[in-house]
């Protein structure tokens, strides 16, 4: 399906609003004002090709989910969108590495009141696929929409996101050659922790006969404030953890979430520099072998 060519101006606006306003103004310095005003001007006056180029460059600055996979070094081509609700809009392929940007339609439903009426809304949802000899990654912008802004502020109930990200990822990865498996990220994450580049502020972990959790006060780090627990955690599986980034040389991303055994990383905040989240992900993968 030709998703991009079917997108209306308002669809491009909501796509651009997934990116930090500072990056919109950096790429198009002639536009001023609040994010909504800047996004509307860009969507109206710039081409779709320019918007795709912007998304390619600054995807790493989005709030995003990242899924990391190991593979058997058989990836030779980029995946297709895998479903009619998506389109591959940009790609780069070289020997042993490649990149593709996808746009999917994310569908939401709700019931508006006065009078009661079922409504459906859809928004452009960017995904990015990368592979190297070391790993493959699927990244997608966090899609959390306050639907009232798109319903003329009418009251609504029962909001629901219909499009399932796990199904989209699975449909995309069906066309990838070779075998993919969730990458266990414990080794890479713990290497950054040992190097004092990150510190854990919240964690659930597995003891031999129980599951335990610790949450630090005021974002204090476990390594800094609980060294005995830190040494213990280096030897145990981490189920779910939140890390703060201590080194600006690593990234200006301030925090990230991790489910190491599931190959998952989450970045809940916008970042300042091009490649910020990429740096964290790539360093974890590099030290994971």
N, C-alpha and C positions, 0 to 999 in steps of 0.2 A: 504494500500500500504506500502511495506517495504521501507520507505524513506531512512533510515540510511544505509542499506546494499547496496542500489543503488547509494549512494553518491560516487563520485570520489574524488581523493586527492584534486583537485582544489576546489571542493565544500566544503570540510572540512576546507580549507584555508580561504575561504570567511566567513564561520561560525565563525572561531576563531578570525577573524578581527573585529567582532562585540564587542569584549571584550577588556578592556584596556591591553596594552602590559605589564604593571607591574604585572598584575595578571597571564598572561601567563608565565612570567619568575619566578614568585613566586611558581607556581604549578610545573613547569619544569625548575628548576634552571640551568640545564646543557646547555640550549639553550641561546645564546647571539645574540645581534645585533638588527636591526630595526624590527618593528612589522611584516612586510611582510616576512622577513627571518625566524623569530622565528615561525610564523604560518606555513610556508612551511615545516620546519623541524619537527614540531609536527605532522602535517597531514601525513607526509611520514613515520615517525618512531614510532609513538604512536598508540595504538589501538583505535578503535571507542568507546569502553567501557570507556577508560580513558578520552576521550574527552567529553563524556556524563557526567561523574562524575565531570569534571571541570566545565561544563556548569551549573550543579546543584548547585555547591558550589558558583559560582561567578556570577550567573545571576543578582543578585541585584546590581552589579557594572556596568551593561550595561546602555547605554542611552535607555530609555524605556517609553512606554505608560502603564498606569495602569488604569483598569476599576474596580470599586468596586460595589458589589451587596449585597443587603440584601436578606435573604432567610427565609423560614418558618421552618427551622430546620429539613428538610426531606432529606437532602443530606446524603446518606449512601454509595455511591460508586463514583469513579472518572469518569469523562466523557470520551467518546471516542473522536478520532480526528474529527469525523463527516464528513470527506470528504476523498476521495482517495488520495488527494495531501498531506495528513498529517499522522503522526504516533506518538503514545505515546511511548516515549523511556525510561522513568524512572517514577517511582511512589512510593509513600509511603502512606499507609492508616492505620489510627488508629481510635479509637472511637472519634467521633465528630471533627476530623480534617484529612486533607489529602493534598497531593501535587502530581502534575504530570507535567512532562516536555514533550513538544511536539515539533516535527520538521515538518514544512510545507515547500513546495516549493513556493517561491515567484517568479512570472514570470514577466519579463519585455520585451518590444519590442522597436525597434528603426529602423530607415532606415539609413544605412551607404551609403556613397557616394564614387564615383570613384572606381568602378562603383556602381550605386544605387542598393541596395539589402535590402530586409526585413530580420531582424535578430531577434531571440528570445533568451533570456538569463534567467536562473533560478538560484536562490540562496537559500540555507537553511536558514529558518527563525524560530528562537526559540520562543515558547510561554510557559508560565508557569501558571498553574491553582492551586490555593490554596483555601481551605475552613476551617473555624472554626465554632464554634457555633455562632460567632458574625457576620461573613461576608464571602463572596466568592470574590476572586479577579482573574482577568485575566490580565497577564502582557505580553507584547511582546516587543522585542528589536526593536528600531527604525531602519527601513530599508530604508536607503537613499544611493543609489549606484551611483557613477560617472561611467557611463557605458564605457566611453572611455578607462579606464584601462583594460577592458575585451574585447576590440575590436581591440587590437593591435594598439591603438592610431589612428585608422581611424576616419575621421570626420563623424559625425552622426547628424541626425535631428529627430524630433518628438519622443523623448524618452517617454515611457509610462509604468507605473506600472499597470499590468493587474490584479494581485491578490489584492482583496479588503479585508482589515483587518476586517471590520465590518461583512462581510459575513462569514469569517472564524470563528470569535468569535460566531456568531449566530449558525453556524453549530455545533460547539463544545458544546455549551450550550444546544442544543436541547436534548442531552442525559443526562442532569442533572435532577435528581429527584427533585420534589417540584417546588415551584414558586420562580423565581428570579426577583428582581426589582432593578433598579439603586438606589444606596444609596445616599441620600442627605448628603453631607459632611460638610455643613456649621458649624454645632455645633463643630465638632472635629477640624476643621481648626481654627475657632475663639478661641477655648480654647488654642491652641498652641500660637496663636497671643496674647491673654491676658497674657499668662505666659512669654511673651517676648522671646520665643524660635525662632520665625520667625517674619519677618516684610514684609509688602506688598510694592512693588516698582512700580507696575502697576496694574490698575484695571478698569474694566467696571462694573457698578453697576446700579441697577434699583431704580429709584425714583418713587413716585406714578404716575407721569404723563410724565416721560421722562427716557431716558437712558443716563447716564453720564460716563465720564472716566477721569482718572488721571494717569499721568506718571511722576514719580519723576526724578529729575536730578541726574546723576552720582550714580544711585543705592541707593540714600538716602531712608530711610523707612518712610512710612506715619505715623506710630505711633510715630516715633522719631521727625519728622519735621512738621507734620500737626496733632497735637493731637485732634483738633476739628473734623476733617474729620475722623480720626480713630474711635472716639466715635460714630460718625454717621454711619460709615460702619458696626460697630458691630450689628446694628439693621436692616441693609438692605441686600437684596439678592445680592450676588456677581455673576456676569455672567461669567467673565473671569478674572483671576488674576495671577500675577507673584509674588512669595514670595522668599525672600532670607532667608537662614537658618543661624541664629545667634549663635546657640549653637552647639559646636562640640560634646557635650555629646548626643545631639539628633542625629546628623549625620554629616559626612563630605561632604554630598551633599550640594553644595553651593546655588542652586536655584531649584525651581520646579514651574510648572504651574498648575493651578487648574480651573476646571469648576465645582464648588461644587454641583450645582443642577443636573449635569449630572453624578456625581460619577466618575469624571475623574481627574487623576493626571498625570503630565508629567515630566520626568526628562531628560533634554536635554544634560547633561554632564556625562561623566564617573565619578564614585566615587572611593574613595581610599580604603575603608574597606569592607570586607564581611558583608552583611546585612545592608549597609547604607540606601538604598532606602526602604528596609523592615521596618527599624525603623521608618521612617517618616510615611509610610502608616499605620503601626500598631498603632502608637500613635494617629493618626487621627481617626482610627476606634475605638480605646479604649475609646476616649473621645466623641464619636459621639452618644453613647446610652443615 
